Amino acid sequence: MQSKRIVIDANILVRAVLGVRVRELIERYCDSTAFFVAESNVEEAMQYLAELTSKRSIREEIWQESLNGIMAAVQIIPQVELTAAEAEAKARIGQRDPADWPAVAGALQFDCPVWTEDADFFGSGVATWTTATVEIFLRGE
């Protein structure tokens, strides 16, 4: 049973596809934690993945298969479901990176933290975890 919730940012999806640690954490804790990602963050991650994998000569079907496997454990929050928290999320994220509002809105709506490597979230009034520390939250310590 999933007793915890966390919103993941686009950069975490990218790390899950291209690396090992993030993917392992999601796989290990998906039974006890509900992982959420805003629809627009999935689109953002896919844009970055297309660029990064092209530079690394990784075929699209390879990274798409990896992303699809990860997304089997992650729930997408449709953009329309975030509109109720959009104004507050934009006010909280401010001018640091206005495009980050969907993850903040998801965290506000689900009353949970955001897993990100993006310092723009700091000071938004939403708890954040980085990959280096998120396992403390996921284990429930």
Buried (B, 14 or more C-beta within 10 A) or exposed (E): EEEBBBBBBBBBBBBBBBEEEBBEBBBEBBEEBBBBBBBBBBEBBBEBBEEBBEEEEBEEEEBBEBBEBBBEBBEBBEBEBBEEBBEBBBEBBEEBEEEBBBBBBBBBBBEBBBBBBBEBBEEBEBEBBEBEEBBEBBEEE
